[in-house]
């Protein structure tokens, strides 16, 4: 031990006397370590070989490539040009050369390559266009939301599908006639209850959030909002329509349907408005008889315009046709006194004037200075059309087909109807559209494998629709 200690002291003294070999060292490293573009699909692929250095990023086909602003990280003390966050135009060749300069001044050229996915984002499957809709339009099946509404317990099927974006970013889903109960792994609907309307909260638009607003659970679930004083779901009932937000509350138009005792058919008597509080979506009150135009459903479509009015669209059925009527509510308050567009202008009472024919559920919105109307072909037709106008009340022109629903829903076995636009689901300006299917034989909704998928909405996303 006595001999080791002097040796250790000599070594420590020698090390302390040496110069710091790293002092002034400048690294030759000139790598791109991280490269990310908002909205990209999947992970960035960074590859380097003896003679090439390449970064590959996959983007949706609809993304604007003229001013992309990537976030970049490089080797320590190295610099890169163009810099991180600097706008780059990839539109011409979909490639860009970056220069990374290391701390010691060494340079390396990196090629950033953009490849466009066939799918705008995950969960979409391109539907081949066999000449049945506008050639420039691309339509994708939305497998995520089709799966979201493929349920095995509780709510598991409905028509009358609407969604409303809430101020906190969540979605309120409303449905009309609905099934609640169990579905087997083979998709057989068994032991289900039939209710007249449904409310579902999708918190933060999370695909794992599905909060039932109807009282009860499973096949003991009840209609969400019953007609006041009604003790059953047969004589008088509500079918909810197109909601909007007013004064930090949800205003939900409700079609009051009454069963005609002589014919047994449901007739539209009035449009009422349910007021829901936020964020709990409790029903505060129902304003009755906001509109009492018989057999015209003014609960099917609303549009909040910049002129201070909310436009309310109603359809009336005729012989192998429909008539589209329009009213408006001042100050965007659906419970205020409505005005109706008549032959001579806006008036307190309707006169039967209509703004278009052959329109089913009307979806009106504005984009880029134009007003658009999306509607499904009448008499259970398979085509989904779009029209445009310079006004929210028409005239509606430039009719074209956005999509044709598959032939298996042509009415022989299963009907399709009432396509609905879901603005709150759009990610890149595309149109998100659901359509309902419903079997001709009501009893085929039960017991057999696949029966739970015969009455429900399906979703598509439509790009290049303008």
Secondary structure as GFF3:
##gff-version 3
##sequence-region A 1 466
A	DSSP	alpha_helix	2	17	.	.	.	ID=ss1
A	DSSP	beta_strand	32	36	.	.	.	ID=ss2
A	DSSP	beta_strand	45	48	.	.	.	ID=ss3
A	DSSP	beta_strand	53	59	.	.	.	ID=ss4
A	DSSP	beta_strand	71	74	.	.	.	ID=ss5
A	DSSP	beta_strand	79	81	.	.	.	ID=ss6
A	DSSP	beta_strand	95	101	.	.	.	ID=ss7
A	DSSP	beta_strand	107	116	.	.	.	ID=ss8
A	DSSP	beta_strand	124	126	.	.	.	ID=ss9
A	DSSP	beta_strand	138	142	.	.	.	ID=ss10
A	DSSP	alpha_helix	143	148	.	.	.	ID=ss11
A	DSSP	beta_strand	153	158	.	.	.	ID=ss12
A	DSSP	beta_strand	162	165	.	.	.	ID=ss13
A	DSSP	beta_strand	171	175	.	.	.	ID=ss14
A	DSSP	beta_strand	178	183	.	.	.	ID=ss15
A	DSSP	beta_strand	189	195	.	.	.	ID=ss16
A	DSSP	beta_strand	198	202	.	.	.	ID=ss17
A	DSSP	three_ten_helix	203	205	.	.	.	ID=ss18
A	DSSP	beta_strand	211	212	.	.	.	ID=ss19
A	DSSP	three_ten_helix	218	220	.	.	.	ID=ss20
A	DSSP	beta_strand	236	240	.	.	.	ID=ss21
A	DSSP	beta_strand	244	246	.	.	.	ID=ss22
A	DSSP	beta_strand	249	259	.	.	.	ID=ss23
A	DSSP	beta_strand	266	276	.	.	.	ID=ss24
A	DSSP	beta_strand	283	291	.	.	.	ID=ss25
A	DSSP	beta_strand	296	304	.	.	.	ID=ss26
A	DSSP	beta_strand	309	318	.	.	.	ID=ss27
A	DSSP	beta_strand	321	330	.	.	.	ID=ss28
A	DSSP	beta_strand	338	342	.	.	.	ID=ss29
A	DSSP	beta_strand	345	347	.	.	.	ID=ss30
A	DSSP	beta_strand	356	357	.	.	.	ID=ss31
A	DSSP	beta_strand	363	367	.	.	.	ID=ss32
A	DSSP	beta_strand	370	376	.	.	.	ID=ss33
A	DSSP	beta_strand	383	389	.	.	.	ID=ss34
A	DSSP	beta_strand	397	404	.	.	.	ID=ss35
A	DSSP	three_ten_helix	407	409	.	.	.	ID=ss36
A	DSSP	beta_strand	414	421	.	.	.	ID=ss37
A	DSSP	three_ten_helix	423	425	.	.	.	ID=ss38
A	DSSP	beta_strand	431	439	.	.	.	ID=ss39
A	DSSP	three_ten_helix	442	445	.	.	.	ID=ss40
A	DSSP	three_ten_helix	451	453	.	.	.	ID=ss41
A	DSSP	beta_strand	456	463	.	.	.	ID=ss42
###
